[in-house]
Amino acid sequence: MNSIGEIHDIVWGPWTPVLFLLVGIVYSVRIRFFQIRKIPRWWDATIGNLLRDRKSHRESFRSACTALAATIGTGNITGVAAAVIAGGPGAVFWMWVSAFLGMATAYGETVLGIRYREKGRDGGWMAGPMIYLEKRLGCPEAAVLYGFFCIPAAFGMGSMVQANAISETVSYVYGIPEAAVGMILVVLAGIVLAGGGRRIFLAAERLVPLSAGLYTVAALAVIILYAGNVPGVILGILVDAFSFRSAVGGVAGYGISRCVSYGIARGVFSNEAGLGSLAVLNGSAEMASEELQGQWAIFEVFFDTIVSCTLTALVILCVAGSGTAPEFGAENGASLTSLCFFTALGSPGGYAVAVCVVLFAFSTIIAWYYMGRQAAEYLGGKISGKIPAVYTVGYLLAAFLGCFGAMETVWEISDIFNGLMAVPNLAALMLLAEEIYAPGENRDP
């Protein structure tokens, strides 16, 4: 346990958020802060086009939903609460900073994912860091390493952790035994996964708008009820982001460094910009242009962190700060979020969060399966053709096992492999930064 924790602290030490931010800054400069300067433009290119002509833009939307399915997981509900508990309200501000820079990273890696993608053995697209590491940078060893790190990350963060969230929620709310939840989950997930990439993308297209819409409505209802607290909460976020929260002068800097660290880390963990997952999932869109799908990637990070995570933070800070719920630290992330919704909306609020947790987690399970499957297919072509079949069985088994017991160690191990995934991808992004330009510039790399 201690050794795992030590490895985790090394992989996700202070240098890691800085590296993500550095790549985000470089790509923001490359696209001349398009993600901030041209919000109406990328909004119109994504949601606007979808509303005007859903049929023509359905493939791009479907890939975007799958990418959102991978990123909008239980972390948007529980992880934000944990960040606020540990880092204070100011962590929310640094979460915003990481998101705005992450939008540029997401755009860049999506463009590279589509530019260098190739057809797989099943006729579908193979895209992502593994492909541009080998095909563009001529570094197959780094590509293989990325694939090796991706599979255990999928087993842990994508399967076991999400299954555990479903099991805990369903068992608590409906009293269904964990074993029964596990079997039902494996059957339902197996039905979706058996249909391959197309069925996964179709399922995500339906689940993500439903779950995101329900959660947004529930969160807005709470915020409206506590509207009088909102100005003070916003001011508190901004003040706390730059204040020395420790009372002892000798360790005054610790408060702000902790605040920055937790806020940036939560943004990275939530939207995954820089991990390479967005390059894989957006790169699988049929007939997608680099620039259009890149703008969808900007929207994905925006909705995941700026919208979804911010709603969670406002709910917690408005309700918990009203004196009607426990102070920070009295509950863990999951319990505090659920308690805030229950306090504000009563039983309907508690049930709404429970349904959202199940939908978010199931969406993440099927999306991360596709991520890991792409890695397994790549490694299968390099090492053994049996890897993809073994991966599928292992993934479903991991989902079943995840329904039992605590997940703290699995979280730590998954975080380690997520960090290890990021290293070759971030290195590739830095080396290929000169190929990326703002949408509409149409320059050759």
C-alpha positions in Angstrom: 0.0 0.0 0.0 2.7 2.4 1.0 4.8 1.6 -2.0 1.8 2.1 -4.4 1.1 5.4 -2.7 4.7 6.5 -3.1 4.8 5.6 -6.8 1.5 7.5 -7.2 3.0 10.6 -5.6 6.0 10.4 -7.8 4.0 10.0 -11.1 1.4 12.6 -10.1 3.8 14.9 -8.3 3.9 18.7 -8.7 5.7 18.4 -12.0 2.8 16.5 -13.7 0.2 19.3 -13.6 2.9 21.7 -14.7 3.7 19.6 -17.7 0.0 19.5 -18.7 -0.2 23.2 -18.3 2.9 23.8 -20.3 1.6 21.8 -23.2 -1.7 23.7 -22.9 0.1 27.0 -23.0 2.2 26.0 -26.1 -0.9 24.8 -28.0 -2.9 27.9 -26.9 -0.2 30.0 -28.4 -0.1 27.9 -31.6 -3.8 28.4 -32.1 -3.6 32.0 -30.9 -6.0 31.3 -28.0 -8.8 30.4 -30.4 -10.6 28.5 -27.6 -11.1 31.8 -25.7 -11.2 34.4 -28.5 -13.6 32.5 -30.8 -16.1 30.9 -28.4 -19.1 31.8 -30.7 -17.3 30.3 -33.7 -16.5 26.9 -32.2 -19.9 26.8 -30.6 -21.6 27.4 -33.9 -19.3 24.9 -35.7 -20.4 22.2 -33.2 -23.8 22.7 -31.5 -25.0 25.2 -34.0 -24.3 22.9 -37.0 -25.8 20.0 -35.2 -29.1 21.9 -34.5 -29.3 23.1 -38.1 -28.4 19.8 -39.8 -28.3 16.9 -37.4 -27.9 14.2 -40.2 -24.8 15.7 -41.7 -23.0 16.2 -38.4 -24.2 13.0 -36.7 -20.9 11.2 -37.0 -19.0 14.0 -35.4 -21.6 14.3 -32.7 -21.5 10.6 -32.0 -17.7 10.6 -31.6 -18.0 13.6 -29.4 -20.5 11.8 -27.2 -18.2 8.8 -26.9 -15.3 11.1 -25.9 -17.6 12.8 -23.3 -18.7 9.3 -22.1 -15.1 8.6 -21.3 -14.5 11.9 -19.6 -17.8 12.6 -17.8 -17.7 9.9 -15.2 -18.3 9.7 -11.5 -15.3 12.0 -11.1 -17.5 14.9 -12.2 -19.7 14.2 -9.2 -17.4 12.8 -6.6 -14.0 14.1 -7.7 -14.9 17.7 -7.7 -16.2 17.4 -4.2 -12.9 15.8 -3.1 -10.9 18.6 -4.7 -13.0 21.3 -2.9 -12.6 19.4 0.4 -8.9 19.0 0.0 -8.0 22.2 -1.8 -10.7 24.6 -0.7 -13.0 26.7 -2.9 -10.1 28.2 -4.8 -9.4 24.8 -6.4 -12.4 25.5 -8.7 -10.6 28.5 -10.2 -7.5 26.5 -11.0 -9.8 23.8 -12.4 -11.1 26.4 -14.8 -7.5 27.4 -15.8 -6.5 23.9 -16.6 -9.7 23.5 -18.7 -9.2 26.5 -20.8 -5.6 25.5 -21.6 -6.8 21.9 -21.9 -9.1 22.9 -24.7 -6.1 23.8 -26.9 -4.4 20.5 -26.0 -7.6 18.6 -26.9 -7.8 20.4 -30.2 -4.2 19.7 -31.1 -4.2 16.0 -30.2 -7.6 15.5 -32.0 -6.2 17.1 -35.2 -3.1 14.8 -35.0 -5.3 11.8 -34.3 -7.3 12.3 -37.5 -4.3 13.4 -39.6 -2.3 10.3 -39.0 -5.1 7.7 -38.4 -5.2 4.5 -40.4 -7.6 1.7 -41.1 -7.5 -1.3 -38.7 -8.0 -4.9 -39.5 -11.8 -4.7 -38.9 -12.2 -1.8 -41.3 -12.6 0.9 -38.6 -10.2 3.7 -37.9 -7.1 3.3 -35.7 -6.2 6.7 -34.2 -4.4 8.3 -31.3 -1.0 8.5 -29.8 0.1 5.0 -30.8 -0.4 5.9 -34.4 1.3 9.3 -34.5 4.1 8.1 -32.2 5.0 5.4 -34.7 3.8 6.8 -38.1 4.9 10.4 -37.7 7.7 10.3 -35.1 9.1 6.9 -36.0 9.1 5.7 -32.4 7.2 2.4 -32.2 8.7 1.6 -28.8 7.0 4.6 -27.3 3.8 3.6 -29.1 3.9 0.1 -27.6 4.5 1.6 -24.2 1.5 3.8 -24.5 -0.6 0.7 -25.4 0.7 -1.3 -22.5 -0.1 1.6 -20.1 -3.6 2.2 -21.6 -4.9 -1.4 -21.0 -4.5 -1.5 -17.2 -5.7 2.1 -17.0 -8.9 0.9 -18.8 -9.3 -2.1 -16.5 -9.0 0.1 -13.4 -10.4 3.6 -14.1 -12.6 2.6 -17.0 -14.0 -0.6 -15.6 -13.5 -1.4 -12.0 -13.9 2.0 -10.5 -17.0 2.8 -12.5 -18.5 -0.6 -11.8 -17.9 0.0 -8.1 -19.8 3.3 -8.2 -22.7 1.6 -9.9 -22.7 -1.2 -7.4 -22.5 1.1 -4.3 -25.3 3.3 -5.6 -27.7 0.6 -6.7 -27.1 -1.5 -3.6 -27.7 1.5 -1.3 -30.7 2.9 -3.1 -32.5 -0.3 -4.1 -31.0 -2.9 -1.8 -29.9 -5.2 -4.6 -27.0 -7.4 -3.7 -23.6 -6.5 -5.2 -23.2 -9.9 -6.9 -26.6 -9.4 -8.7 -25.6 -5.9 -9.7 -22.3 -7.2 -11.1 -24.0 -9.9 -13.2 -26.6 -7.5 -14.6 -23.8 -5.0 -15.4 -21.7 -7.6 -17.2 -24.7 -8.7 -19.3 -25.7 -5.2 -20.3 -22.2 -4.1 -21.0 -21.5 -7.3 -22.9 -24.5 -6.6 -25.1 -23.2 -3.2 -26.0 -19.6 -4.3 -26.4 -20.5 -7.3 -28.6 -21.7 -4.9 -31.3 -18.2 -3.4 -31.6 -17.4 0.3 -32.1 -20.6 1.2 -33.9 -22.8 0.0 -31.1 -20.6 1.6 -28.5 -20.8 5.0 -30.3 -24.6 4.6 -30.8 -25.1 3.9 -27.1 -22.9 6.8 -26.1 -25.0 9.1 -28.4 -28.1 8.2 -26.4 -26.7 7.9 -22.9 -24.5 11.1 -22.7 -27.2 13.7 -23.6 -29.7 11.9 -21.2 -27.3 11.7 -18.3 -25.7 15.2 -18.8 -29.1 16.8 -19.3 -30.6 15.2 -16.1 -27.6 16.2 -14.0 -27.6 19.8 -15.4 -31.3 20.3 -14.6 -30.9 18.9 -11.1 -27.8 21.0 -10.4 -29.5 24.2 -11.8 -32.5 23.5 -9.6 -30.3 23.5 -6.5 -28.4 26.6 -7.6 -31.6 28.5 -8.2 -32.9 27.6 -4.8 -29.7 28.9 -3.3 -29.2 31.8 -5.7 -28.6 34.2 -2.9 -25.4 32.4 -2.0 -24.0 32.4 -5.6 -22.3 35.8 -5.6 -20.6 35.1 -2.3 -19.5 31.6 -3.6 -18.0 33.1 -6.8 -16.2 35.8 -4.8 -14.9 33.1 -2.4 -13.6 31.0 -5.2 -11.6 33.9 -6.7 -10.3 35.1 -3.3 -9.3 31.7 -2.1 -7.5 30.9 -5.4 -4.9 33.5 -4.6 -4.9 33.6 -0.8 -2.6 32.1 1.7 -5.0 29.9 3.7 -2.6 28.7 6.4 -2.7 30.7 9.6 1.0 30.1 10.3 3.3 32.4 8.5 6.1 29.9 8.1 3.9 27.5 6.1 1.7 30.2 4.4 2.6 29.1 0.9 1.3 25.6 1.5 -2.3 26.6 1.3 -2.1 28.2 -2.1 0.1 25.4 -3.5 -2.4 22.8 -2.3 -5.2 24.8 -3.8 -3.5 25.1 -7.2 -2.4 21.4 -7.2 -5.9 20.0 -6.4 -7.6 22.3 -8.9 -5.3 21.6 -11.8 -5.2 17.9 -11.0 -9.0 17.7 -10.9 -9.3 19.5 -14.3 -6.8 17.1 -15.8 -8.4 13.9 -14.4 -11.8 15.1 -15.5 -11.4 16.2 -19.1 -8.4 14.0 -19.9 -6.9 16.5 -22.3 -3.3 15.4 -22.8 -3.9 11.7 -22.0 -4.5 10.8 -25.6 -8.0 9.4 -25.1 -9.6 12.3 -27.0 -7.3 11.6 -30.0 -8.4 8.0 -30.0 -12.1 8.6 -29.7 -12.5 11.7 -31.9 -10.1 10.2 -34.4 -12.6 7.4 -35.0 -15.2 9.7 -36.5 -16.1 8.8 -40.1 -15.7 11.5 -42.7 -14.6 14.0 -40.0 -12.4 17.0 -40.9 -9.4 17.7 -38.6 -10.6 21.2 -37.8 -14.3 20.3 -37.2 -13.6 17.4 -34.9 -10.9 19.5 -33.2 -13.5 22.0 -32.4 -15.7 19.3 -31.0 -12.8 18.4 -28.7 -12.8 22.0 -27.5 -16.5 21.7 -26.7 -15.9 18.4 -24.9 -13.4 19.9 -22.5 -15.6 22.9 -22.1 -18.7 21.0 -21.2 -16.9 18.4 -19.0 -15.1 20.9 -16.8 -16.4 24.4 -17.3 -20.0 23.3 -17.2 -20.4 19.9 -15.5 -17.6 20.2 -12.8 -18.5 23.8 -12.1 -22.2 22.9 -11.5 -21.0 20.3 -9.0 -18.8 22.8 -7.3 -21.5 25.5 -7.1 -24.0 23.0 -5.6 -21.6 21.9 -2.9 -20.4 25.4 -2.0 -23.9 27.0 -2.1 -25.5 24.2 0.0 -22.6 23.3 2.3 -21.9 27.0 3.0 -25.5 27.7 3.9 -25.3 25.9 7.3 -27.8 23.2 6.3 -25.2 20.6 5.4 -21.9 19.4 7.1 -18.7 21.4 6.8 -16.0 20.2 4.4 -14.3 17.2 5.7 -17.3 15.7 7.5 -18.1 13.6 4.4 -16.1 12.2 1.5 -16.6 13.4 -2.0 -19.4 11.1 -3.0 -21.3 11.5 0.3 -21.0 15.3 0.4 -22.3 15.7 -3.2 -25.3 13.4 -2.6 -26.0 15.0 0.8 -26.1 18.5 -0.8 -28.6 17.4 -3.5 -30.7 15.6 -0.8 -30.6 18.7 1.5 -31.7 21.0 -1.3 -34.2 18.8 -3.2 -35.1 16.1 -0.8 -35.5 12.5 -1.9 -35.9 13.4 -5.6 -32.5 15.1 -5.5 -30.9 12.0 -4.0 -32.5 9.7 -6.5 -31.5 12.1 -9.4 -27.9 11.9 -8.3 -28.1 8.1 -8.0 -29.5 7.8 -11.6 -26.8 10.2 -12.9 -24.0 8.2 -11.2 -25.2 5.0 -12.8 -25.6 6.5 -16.3 -22.3 8.4 -16.1 -20.4 5.3 -14.9 -22.0 2.9 -17.5 -21.2 5.4 -20.3 -17.6 5.5 -19.1 -17.3 1.7 -19.0 -18.3 1.3 -22.6 -16.2 4.3 -23.8 -13.1 3.2 -22.0 -13.5 -0.3 -23.3 -13.2 1.2 -26.8 -10.0 3.1 -25.7 -8.4 -0.1 -24.3 -9.6 -2.1 -27.3 -7.8 0.2 -29.7 -4.6 -0.4 -27.6 -5.2 -4.1 -27.6 -5.7 -4.1 -31.4 -2.5 -2.2 -31.8 -0.5 -4.5 -29.6 -2.2 -7.5 -31.2 -0.7 -6.5 -34.5 2.7 -6.1 -32.9 2.9 -9.0 -30.4 0.0 -11.5 -30.5 -3.4 -11.7 -32.2 -4.9 -13.2 -29.0 -4.5 -9.9 -27.1 -7.9 -8.3 -28.2 -10.0 -11.4 -27.2 -8.2 -11.7 -23.9 -8.7 -8.0 -23.3 -12.5 -8.2 -23.8 -12.9 -11.1 -21.3 -10.6 -9.4 -18.8 -12.4 -6.1 -19.1 -15.8 -7.6 -18.3 -14.3 -9.7 -15.5 -12.8 -6.4 -14.1 -16.2 -4.8 -14.2 -17.7 -7.7 -12.2 -14.9 -7.7 -9.6 -15.2 -4.0 -9.3 -18.7 -4.3 -7.8 -17.2 -5.6 -4.6 -15.2 -3.8 -1.9 -13.3 -0.5 -1.6 -11.5 0.9 -4.6 -8.8 3.1 -3.1 -5.9 1.0 -4.2 -7.4 0.5 -7.7 -7.8 4.3 -8.0 -4.2 4.8 -7.1 -3.0 2.2 -9.6 -5.2 3.5 -12.3 -3.9 7.0 -11.7 -0.4 5.7 -12.0 -1.1 4.2 -15.4 -3.0 7.3 -16.6 0.1 9.4 -15.7 2.4 6.9 -17.5 0.1 7.1 -20.6 0.4 10.9 -20.6 4.2 11.0 -20.7 4.7 9.7 -24.3 1.7 11.5 -25.5 2.7 14.9 -24.0 6.2 14.4 -25.4 4.7 13.7 -28.9 2.5 16.8 -28.6 5.4 19.0 -27.8 7.4 17.6 -30.8 4.5 18.0 -33.2 3.3 21.4 -31.9 4.5 23.2 -35.0 2.0 21.3 -37.1 -1.0 22.8 -35.3 -2.7 26.1 -36.4 -5.9 27.8 -35.5 -9.0 26.6 -37.4 -9.3 28.3 -40.8 -5.7 29.0 -41.3 -5.3 26.0 -43.6 -1.5 25.9 -43.5 0.4 22.8 -44.4 2.4 21.2 -41.5 
